[in-house]
């Protein structure tokens, strides 16, 4: 009896001693990065820019998998319920990570604090307020004055309920007291097409998408949502310069893992990613897209997410923004 007990004890001790070795071997197979949008968009491009560097740093293939739908929640739920072993990661953005469960009235689907381990931010893309050329405004002050003169007459194009574009519009109405109609589209492309065609009056859009139309003289830019002017649109003032405070905002992308992923795995990916995002070639490639490449520690990224959550959730609730 004692012999069997001793054998079991020794076996358990041996397995325990092997556990750190098994963990230290991570990764020993391909890693999946789940993207909540179709190929070609801002989030997808960011994932594909970092994946070669991660593959080189981690020594395993990094595979991008697009799982679009339900405001990004299909991808979010998939990762939230994945095995927390470091082999399934979430390339998230503002809407899918922070706001979709609230907007789609599915709070039990996932919650970023409860279900994910923040790894690192990846990129930050500022936004610009732009109008159709025929709209008789040349500044933010002109737009607000016109909206107040004729409440509910102007139409703002949104690429979807709860997107950063939509939330910025709600925030500007909250700050100024102006009111307009929001036309919800299924994505940036149809919203921009209708703005170019004159069917709607204005929109918020990512600088990376809007700059070519503005530079070509097809749309008029009124202000950017940054603390300083952006290099892509040096003649466009910031909202603060235009006389409105509190309108600084960006569309972020960032990498997360399922809750319970080992801390050393999270740290390993975070350090690799921060190194990748400092590489001159990667910085230039993000810059060409109108985005800033910027990594962070897991702790710093978590603080950023908490601040964004606290800032925008009350706006979603007060404006009664839903996907229905």
Buried (B, 14 or more C-beta within 10 A) or exposed (E): EEEEEEEEEEEEEEEEEEEEEEEEEBBEEEBBBBBBBEEEBBBBBBBBBBBEBBBEBBEBEBEBEBBBEBBBBBBBBBBBEBEBBBBBBBBBBBBBBBBBBBBBEBEEBBBBEEBBBBBBBBBBBBBBBBBBEEBEBEBBBBBBBBBEEEEEEBBBBBBBBBBBBBBBBBBBBBBBEBEBEBBBBEEBEEBBEBBBEEEBBBBBBBBBBBBEBBEEEBBBBBBBBBEEBBEBBEEBBBBBEBEBEEBBBBBBBBBBBBBEBBEEBBEBBBBBBBEBBEEEEBBEBBBEBBBBBBBBBBEBBBEBBBEBBEBBBEBBEEBEBEBE
